[in-house]
Amino acid sequence: MSRSEFRYNKKRKHYSYLFKDYGTKRKNILISSKPIMFIKKNKGGKLIIKNVLLFRHPNNKKTGQFYLIPKIYIDDVLCFGEKLYPWLWNINDKRKVKRIKKNKKTGYDTIK
């Protein structure tokens, strides 16, 4: 079943865009204010991921630069806040979101 909504992800501490249901699990993409994301690996290694720059935050009242983390997370329903935000994507950002949803190579890949 398909869905399209914004909620706060309590587990990952970011606002997220929920777009797909699998039983009690939800597929989601996180919205961040940082241009890069560090993933710590075993043996002290780090993986750096460049986040995708948004044209505008889905909330019209927010200003500044915001990013999408180009990774799809699958979390349980209990990980999300109950408040549903009435935000909308800008027309310039819809294509970026669609590419992340389809797992396309966007040029926003990892740096080792």
C-alpha angles and dihedrals in degrees: 000000000000128000137173116197144123123236138156114263105219094188095055097028096231137104109259142197111228115205112157138039127214107175105290093348126091129202111224145171120216127230115216140177094217123090094216137031126211120213114194115222132192119281093032097291123142131207117206120207122193111224122223114254115234123217090221137351112259087241106076092208095062120089131194135053119316132181142203118230102230095225132094114229124197112209136167121259090249091063092070130078120247095236113097113208119218094219127142133203119247113244089245092056100047093081092051091051092047092053092051090048091053092046093238121167102253104174089257092104131137128295115214 
